[in-house]
Amino acid sequence: MFNEADEERRRGVRRMKTTATGLLVLVALVYVLTTWAEHAGAGGWAGYVRAAAEAGMVGALADWFAVTALFRRPLGLPIPHTAIIPTKKDQLGVSLGEFVGENFLSPDVVRARLHSLGIGARLGSWLAEPAHADRVTAELATALRGALTVLRDSDVQAVVGEAITRRAETAEIAPGIGKTLEKVVADGGHRRVVDLVCAKAHDWLVTHGESVMGAVQGGAPGWTPRFVDRKVGERVYKELLRFLTEMRDMPEHPARGAVDRFLTDFAADLQSDTDTRARVERLKSEILQRGEVQDVIASAWTAIRAMIISAAEDEHSELRLRVRSSLLSLGARLATDGRLQDKVEGWIEGAVVYVVTNYRTEITSLITDTVAGWDAEHTSRKIEAHIGRDLQFIRINGTVVGALAGLLIYTVSQALGA
């Protein structure tokens, strides 16, 4: 199909064809008139003009044949080596692909061209401009939103869940927990937790004293008197309250020391005791296999996705501000740091050279396959629309040059003959 621009070019070609043909008709008319004038005794000038017109006609016809033979058979005659573009279209496509591959996609040419561009410095200067950094940040945010939109949540959730579960199952957690616990105990970090537990337990016991005493009484044998059960319950409650109060208020309480020793021993067992480590691993596996845990792991993607999209859409989000700041910083460094420029240019050159080296055939096949898929007649008309106007100047130049050459030859002949 021809678009409006192609149609305008075709009209330009037709106008130039009319001009070139008109010039041919003009020299033919001059030839006829001067031939008649020469026979009528008009004088020696008629011979000079006739010779120029005759040679002009020959030049015009020869160039008309040459130009026409590119696109079609002149006068429809099956002359060999005419209609070159329609009949040689596929060969031209192959030759064009080979030409592009050898002269434009060779590693040396690509590397030299990229090196001469100074991409590193240019990219740095461009990125150092705040407006350009804003533009790149916006484009990255748009690309990120598009990628997250295309991805199916169910697929990603399955992948994330499987990755987390597999990583958790293959990694032994007991030694790591043991080292962390050992450091916490050594630094006394667990004491705040013990303080909190003692305080909460004391407050709960004060609030629920009757319940505690009732529970003790309810567990007494049926044959004991009630007042004895009451006394026992009160005694147990008071001892518990005293114990928790002392443990809460006395940092050096023996029970606290017992907690410290237990946690220290437990931290050591987590790191070195085989049975303890095995029990921890079994517990970990049981927890990971629970449906509730798998649902939490799978739903983590939904939360992460929503967070990323929200940050990408908000121009003032921490994510976009940090990306913008990083781009500006990178641009400033890249614009001034020669070593960084060389490194970036080396990456780019290496990547492009790798592509053209390994995929040059695929790239050039785009040309050959595209040309092979074109309709021969349509291709011929399309090419003629693009270059036909310039080719008509060949006909005009052939007419003028032929006329001048004919005049010169006739003049030399007359001079030698005289």
C-alpha positions as CSV (number, residue, x, y, z in Angstrom):
1,M,0.0,0.0,0.0
2,F,1.1,3.5,-0.8
3,N,0.7,6.2,1.8
4,E,0.2,9.8,1.2
5,A,4.0,10.5,1.2
6,D,4.5,7.8,-1.4
7,E,1.8,9.2,-3.6
8,E,3.4,12.6,-3.5
9,R,6.7,11.1,-4.5
10,R,5.0,9.3,-7.4
11,R,3.5,12.6,-8.6
12,G,7.0,14.1,-8.5
13,V,8.4,11.2,-10.5
14,R,5.7,11.7,-13.2
15,R,6.4,15.4,-13.4
16,M,10.1,14.7,-13.9
17,K,9.3,12.0,-16.5
18,T,7.2,14.5,-18.4
19,T,10.1,17.0,-18.3
20,A,12.7,14.5,-19.5
21,T,10.4,13.2,-22.2
22,G,9.5,16.7,-23.3
23,L,13.3,17.5,-23.6
24,L,13.6,14.4,-25.8
25,V,10.7,15.5,-28.0
26,L,12.3,19.0,-28.2
27,V,15.6,17.8,-29.5
28,A,13.8,15.4,-31.9
29,L,11.9,18.4,-33.3
30,V,15.1,20.4,-33.5
31,Y,16.7,17.5,-35.4
32,V,13.8,17.4,-37.9
33,L,13.8,21.1,-38.5
34,T,17.5,21.5,-38.8
35,T,17.7,18.5,-41.2
36,W,15.1,20.1,-43.3
37,A,16.8,23.5,-43.1
38,E,20.2,21.9,-44.0
39,H,18.6,20.4,-47.2
40,A,17.0,23.7,-47.9
41,G,20.4,25.4,-48.0
42,A,20.1,27.3,-44.7
43,G,23.8,27.3,-44.2
44,G,26.5,25.6,-42.2
45,W,25.0,26.4,-38.8
46,A,22.2,23.9,-39.5
47,G,24.6,21.0,-39.6
48,Y,26.0,21.9,-36.2
49,V,22.6,22.1,-34.6
50,R,21.4,19.0,-36.3
51,A,24.5,17.0,-35.0
52,A,23.9,18.3,-31.5
53,A,20.2,17.4,-31.7
54,E,20.9,13.9,-33.1
55,A,23.4,13.1,-30.4
56,G,21.0,14.5,-27.8
57,M,18.3,12.1,-29.0
58,V,20.7,9.2,-28.8
59,G,21.8,10.1,-25.3
60,A,18.2,10.6,-24.2
61,L,17.1,7.3,-25.6
62,A,20.0,5.4,-24.1
63,D,19.5,6.8,-20.7
64,W,15.7,6.3,-21.0
65,F,16.4,2.6,-21.7
66,A,18.8,2.3,-18.8
67,V,16.5,3.9,-16.3
68,T,13.4,2.0,-17.5
69,A,15.3,-1.3,-17.5
70,L,15.7,-1.0,-13.7
71,F,12.0,-1.2,-13.0
72,R,10.4,-2.8,-16.0
73,R,10.9,-4.2,-19.6
74,P,11.2,-1.3,-22.0
75,L,8.2,-1.2,-24.4
76,G,7.3,-4.6,-22.9
77,L,10.0,-6.4,-24.9
78,P,11.7,-9.4,-23.3
79,I,15.1,-7.9,-23.6
80,P,17.8,-9.7,-21.4
81,H,18.9,-8.0,-18.2
82,T,15.9,-5.6,-18.0
83,A,13.3,-5.3,-15.2
84,I,16.2,-5.8,-12.9
85,I,14.5,-4.9,-9.6
86,P,11.4,-7.1,-10.1
87,T,13.4,-10.1,-11.3
88,K,16.5,-9.8,-9.0
89,K,14.6,-8.6,-5.9
90,D,15.5,-11.6,-3.7
91,Q,19.2,-11.5,-4.9
92,L,19.3,-7.8,-4.1
93,G,17.9,-8.5,-0.7
94,V,20.6,-11.1,0.0
95,S,23.3,-8.8,-1.3
96,L,22.0,-5.9,0.8
97,G,22.0,-8.1,3.9
98,E,25.5,-9.3,3.3
99,F,26.7,-5.8,2.7
100,V,25.2,-4.6,5.9
101,G,26.6,-7.6,7.8
102,E,30.1,-7.2,6.5
103,N,30.4,-3.4,6.6
104,F,28.1,-2.3,9.5
105,L,27.9,-5.3,11.8
106,S,31.5,-6.4,12.0
107,P,32.9,-6.4,15.5
108,D,35.8,-4.0,14.7
109,V,33.5,-1.5,13.0
110,V,30.9,-1.6,15.8
111,R,33.6,-1.3,18.6
112,A,35.4,1.5,16.8
113,R,32.2,3.4,16.2
114,L,30.9,3.0,19.8
115,H,34.4,4.0,21.2
116,S,34.4,7.2,19.1
117,L,31.0,8.2,20.4
118,G,32.2,8.6,24.0
119,I,29.0,7.1,25.3
120,G,30.1,7.2,28.9
121,A,30.7,10.9,29.1
122,R,27.6,11.7,27.1
123,L,25.4,9.5,29.3
124,G,26.9,11.0,32.4
125,S,26.3,14.6,31.3
126,W,22.8,13.7,30.2
127,L,21.9,12.0,33.5
128,A,23.4,14.8,35.6
129,E,20.6,17.1,34.4
130,P,17.7,17.0,37.0
131,A,15.1,17.0,34.2
132,H,16.6,14.0,32.6
133,A,17.0,12.1,35.9
134,D,13.3,12.9,36.5
135,R,12.4,11.5,33.1
136,V,14.4,8.3,33.6
137,T,12.9,7.8,37.0
138,A,9.4,8.2,35.6
139,E,10.1,5.8,32.8
140,L,11.5,3.2,35.2
141,A,8.4,3.6,37.4
142,T,6.1,3.1,34.4
143,A,8.1,0.0,33.3
144,L,8.0,-1.4,36.8
145,R,4.2,-0.9,37.1
146,G,3.7,-2.5,33.7
147,A,5.8,-5.5,34.6
148,L,3.9,-6.0,37.9
149,T,0.6,-5.6,36.0
150,V,1.6,-8.3,33.5
151,L,2.7,-10.8,36.1
152,R,0.0,-13.1,37.3
153,D,-0.3,-12.9,41.1
154,S,-1.0,-16.6,41.5
155,D,2.1,-17.6,39.5
156,V,4.3,-15.2,41.4
157,Q,2.8,-16.3,44.7
158,A,3.5,-19.9,43.9
159,V,7.1,-19.1,42.9
160,V,7.7,-17.0,46.0
161,G,6.2,-19.5,48.3
162,E,8.2,-22.4,46.8
163,A,11.4,-20.3,46.9
164,I,11.0,-19.3,50.6
165,T,10.0,-22.8,51.6
166,R,12.8,-24.5,49.8
167,R,15.4,-22.1,51.2
168,A,14.0,-22.4,54.7
169,E,14.0,-26.2,54.4
170,T,17.6,-26.5,53.1
171,A,19.1,-24.0,55.6
172,E,19.7,-25.3,59.1
173,I,18.5,-22.6,61.5
174,A,19.5,-24.1,64.9
175,P,23.2,-23.0,64.9
176,G,22.2,-19.4,63.8
177,I,19.5,-19.2,66.5
178,G,22.1,-20.6,69.1
179,K,24.7,-18.0,68.2
180,T,22.1,-15.2,68.4
181,L,20.8,-16.4,71.7
182,E,24.3,-16.8,73.1
183,K,25.1,-13.2,72.2
184,V,21.8,-11.9,73.6
185,V,22.4,-13.7,76.9
186,A,26.1,-12.5,77.0
187,D,25.0,-8.9,76.5
188,G,22.1,-9.2,79.0
189,G,19.5,-8.4,76.4
190,H,17.2,-11.1,77.7
191,R,16.8,-9.5,81.1
192,R,14.3,-7.0,79.9
193,V,12.2,-9.8,78.7
194,V,12.5,-11.6,82.1
195,D,11.6,-8.3,83.8
196,L,8.5,-7.9,81.6
197,V,7.4,-11.5,82.2
198,C,7.9,-11.2,86.0
199,A,6.0,-7.9,86.1
200,K,3.1,-9.2,84.0
201,A,2.9,-12.5,85.9
202,H,2.9,-10.6,89.3
203,D,0.1,-8.2,88.0
204,W,-1.9,-11.1,86.7
205,L,-1.5,-13.0,90.0
206,V,-2.7,-10.0,92.0
207,T,-5.7,-9.5,89.7
208,H,-6.7,-13.2,89.7
209,G,-5.9,-14.3,93.2
210,E,-9.3,-15.8,93.9
211,S,-9.0,-17.8,90.7
212,V,-5.7,-19.2,91.7
213,M,-6.8,-20.1,95.2
214,G,-10.0,-21.7,93.8
215,A,-7.9,-23.8,91.4
216,V,-5.8,-25.1,94.2
217,Q,-8.8,-25.9,96.3
218,G,-10.5,-27.6,93.4
219,G,-7.5,-29.9,93.0
220,A,-7.6,-31.0,96.7
221,P,-8.8,-34.5,97.6
222,G,-12.5,-34.8,98.5
223,W,-11.9,-36.2,102.0
224,T,-10.0,-33.1,103.2
225,P,-11.9,-30.5,105.2
226,R,-12.8,-27.3,103.3
227,F,-11.0,-24.9,105.8
228,V,-7.8,-27.0,105.2
229,D,-8.2,-26.6,101.4
230,R,-8.8,-22.9,101.9
231,K,-5.6,-22.5,104.1
232,V,-3.6,-24.5,101.5
233,G,-4.9,-22.4,98.7
234,E,-4.1,-19.2,100.5
235,R,-0.7,-20.5,101.4
236,V,0.2,-21.5,97.8
237,Y,-1.1,-18.1,96.5
238,K,1.0,-16.1,99.0
239,E,4.1,-18.2,98.2
240,L,3.6,-17.7,94.5
241,L,3.1,-14.0,95.0
242,R,6.2,-13.7,97.2
243,F,8.3,-15.6,94.7
244,L,7.2,-13.4,91.8
245,T,7.6,-10.3,93.8
246,E,11.1,-11.2,94.8
247,M,12.0,-12.3,91.3
248,R,10.7,-9.0,89.9
249,D,12.5,-6.8,92.4
250,M,15.7,-8.7,92.9
251,P,18.1,-8.6,89.9
252,E,20.3,-11.3,91.6
253,H,17.4,-13.6,92.4
254,P,18.4,-17.3,92.1
255,A,15.6,-18.0,89.7
256,R,17.0,-15.3,87.3
257,G,20.4,-17.0,87.5
258,A,18.7,-20.3,86.7
259,V,17.1,-18.7,83.6
260,D,20.5,-17.4,82.6
261,R,22.1,-20.8,82.9
262,F,19.2,-22.5,81.1
263,L,19.4,-20.0,78.1
264,T,23.2,-20.3,78.0
265,D,23.0,-24.1,77.9
266,F,20.3,-24.1,75.4
267,A,22.3,-21.7,73.1
268,A,25.2,-24.1,73.3
269,D,23.0,-27.2,72.6
270,L,21.5,-25.4,69.6
271,Q,25.0,-25.1,68.1
272,S,26.6,-28.4,69.1
273,D,24.0,-30.9,70.4
274,T,22.9,-33.2,67.6
275,D,19.6,-34.1,69.2
276,T,18.6,-30.5,70.0
277,R,19.4,-29.4,66.4
278,A,17.4,-32.3,65.0
279,R,14.4,-31.4,67.1
280,V,14.6,-27.8,66.0
281,E,14.7,-28.9,62.4
282,R,11.7,-31.1,62.8
283,L,9.8,-28.3,64.5
284,K,10.7,-26.0,61.6
285,S,9.5,-28.5,59.0
286,E,6.2,-29.0,60.9
287,I,5.7,-25.2,61.0
288,L,6.5,-24.7,57.3
289,Q,4.1,-27.4,56.3
290,R,1.1,-25.8,58.1
291,G,-1.4,-24.3,55.7
292,E,-1.6,-21.1,57.7
293,V,2.1,-20.5,57.3
294,Q,2.0,-21.3,53.6
295,D,-0.9,-18.8,53.2
296,V,1.2,-16.1,54.9
297,I,4.2,-16.8,52.7
298,A,2.1,-16.8,49.5
299,S,0.3,-13.6,50.5
300,A,3.7,-11.8,51.1
301,W,3.8,-11.2,47.3
302,T,0.5,-9.3,47.4
303,A,1.7,-7.0,50.1
304,I,5.1,-6.5,48.4
305,R,3.4,-5.8,45.0
306,A,1.0,-3.3,46.5
307,M,3.9,-1.5,48.3
308,I,6.0,-1.3,45.2
309,I,3.2,-0.1,42.9
310,S,2.2,2.6,45.5
311,A,5.9,3.7,45.8
312,A,6.3,3.8,42.0
313,E,3.1,5.9,41.4
314,D,4.0,8.4,44.2
315,E,6.4,11.0,42.8
316,H,7.5,11.9,46.3
317,S,7.9,8.3,47.6
318,E,11.2,7.3,49.2
319,L,11.7,4.8,46.4
320,R,11.5,7.3,43.6
321,L,13.4,9.9,45.5
322,R,16.3,7.5,46.1
323,V,16.3,6.3,42.5
324,R,16.4,10.0,41.3
325,S,19.2,10.8,43.7
326,S,21.2,7.7,42.6
327,L,20.8,8.7,38.9
328,L,22.0,12.2,39.6
329,S,24.9,10.9,41.5
330,L,25.8,8.4,38.9
331,G,25.5,11.0,36.1
332,A,27.8,13.4,38.0
333,R,30.4,10.7,38.5
334,L,30.1,9.3,35.0
335,A,30.6,12.8,33.5
336,T,33.9,13.4,35.3
337,D,35.4,10.0,36.2
338,G,37.4,8.7,33.3
339,R,37.9,5.2,34.8
340,L,34.2,4.8,35.3
341,Q,33.5,6.1,31.7
342,D,36.0,3.5,30.4
343,K,34.3,0.8,32.4
344,V,30.8,1.6,31.2
345,E,31.9,2.0,27.6
346,G,33.6,-1.4,27.9
347,W,30.4,-3.0,29.1
348,I,28.4,-1.4,26.3
349,E,30.9,-2.3,23.6
350,G,31.2,-5.8,24.9
351,A,27.4,-6.3,25.0
352,V,26.9,-4.9,21.5
353,V,29.8,-6.8,20.0
354,Y,28.5,-10.0,21.6
355,V,25.1,-9.4,20.0
356,V,26.4,-8.6,16.5
357,T,28.9,-11.5,16.6
358,N,26.4,-14.2,17.7
359,Y,23.3,-12.8,16.1
360,R,24.5,-11.1,12.9
361,T,22.9,-13.7,10.7
362,E,19.6,-13.2,12.5
363,I,19.9,-9.5,12.1
364,T,20.7,-9.5,8.4
365,S,18.0,-12.1,7.8
366,L,15.5,-9.5,8.8
367,I,16.5,-7.6,5.7
368,T,16.6,-10.6,3.4
369,D,13.4,-12.1,4.6
370,T,11.6,-8.8,4.5
371,V,12.7,-8.2,0.9
372,A,11.8,-11.8,0.0
373,G,8.3,-11.2,1.3
374,W,7.7,-8.1,-0.8
375,D,5.6,-8.3,-4.0
376,A,8.0,-7.8,-7.0
377,E,5.8,-5.3,-8.8
378,H,4.9,-3.4,-5.7
379,T,8.5,-3.3,-4.6
380,S,9.6,-1.9,-8.0
381,R,6.9,0.8,-7.9
382,K,7.8,1.6,-4.3
383,I,11.5,2.0,-5.1
384,E,10.8,4.0,-8.2
385,A,8.6,6.4,-6.1
386,H,11.6,7.0,-3.8
387,I,14.5,7.3,-6.3
388,G,12.7,7.7,-9.7
389,R,12.7,11.5,-9.6
390,D,16.5,11.6,-9.3
391,L,16.9,9.0,-12.0
392,Q,15.0,11.2,-14.4
393,F,17.8,13.8,-14.1
394,I,20.0,11.1,-15.7
395,R,17.8,11.2,-18.8
396,I,18.0,15.0,-18.8
397,N,21.7,15.0,-18.3
398,G,22.1,12.3,-21.0
399,T,20.2,14.6,-23.4
400,V,22.3,17.6,-22.7
401,V,25.7,15.8,-22.5
402,G,24.9,13.8,-25.7
403,A,24.0,17.1,-27.5
404,L,27.3,18.7,-26.4
405,A,29.3,15.6,-27.3
406,G,27.6,15.4,-30.7
407,L,28.4,19.1,-31.3
408,L,32.0,18.6,-30.3
409,I,32.5,15.6,-32.5
410,Y,30.8,17.3,-35.5
411,T,32.9,20.4,-35.0
412,V,36.2,18.4,-34.8
413,S,35.1,16.4,-37.9
414,Q,34.4,19.6,-39.8
415,A,37.7,21.1,-38.7
416,L,39.7,18.1,-39.7
417,G,37.8,17.7,-42.9
418,A,38.4,21.4,-43.8
